[in-house]
Amino acid sequence: MAKIERFEDLTSWQKVRELNRLIYKVSRNGAFAKDFGLRDQIRRASVSVMSNIAEGFERGGDKEFIQFLANAKGSCGEVRCQLYAALDEEYLNETEFEELYERSTEISRLVSGFMTYLRRSELRGSKFKESSNA
């Protein structure tokens, strides 16, 4: 496994960044753009996934990171739920829905797998490393 030094190195973060870009793209056009509530909520949920992965990583502790990853996973579910609302309102066609839904599901699986890895690992996080200034 390659060494992960920053949250930008995480595959899950990279994939949710792309999902976020696509969510913004589809929600800036047509009737979707005018449904301010749904548009803003799906965007916030998507950004929340990215933000929780980044913030959890930056906290420097595995237990905190797991909690933030759980929040990110929850936000993935929120995105999928809102995708159904967008589909039902015909803001998305079936192809757009399927692509975004599958991307969100993949991210959720990656996040879940990373949570399992952290729970089983001996790693405790960078904030537990001995300081060289001691």
Sequence and secondary structure as in RCSB ss.txt:
>XXXX:A:sequence
MAKIERFEDLTSWQKVRELNRLIYKVSRNGAFAKDFGLRDQIRRASVSVMSNIAEGFERGGDKEFIQFLANAKGS
CGEVRCQLYAALDEEYLNETEFEELYERSTEISRLVSGFMTYLRRSELRGSKFKESSNA
>XXXX:A:secstr
     SGGG HHHHHHHHHHHHHHHHTTSHHHHH HHHHHHHHHHHHHHHHHHHHHHHH  HHHHHHHHHHHHHH
HHHHHHHHHHHHHTTSS HHHHHHHHHHHHHHHHHHHHHHHHHHHSS   GGGS  TT 
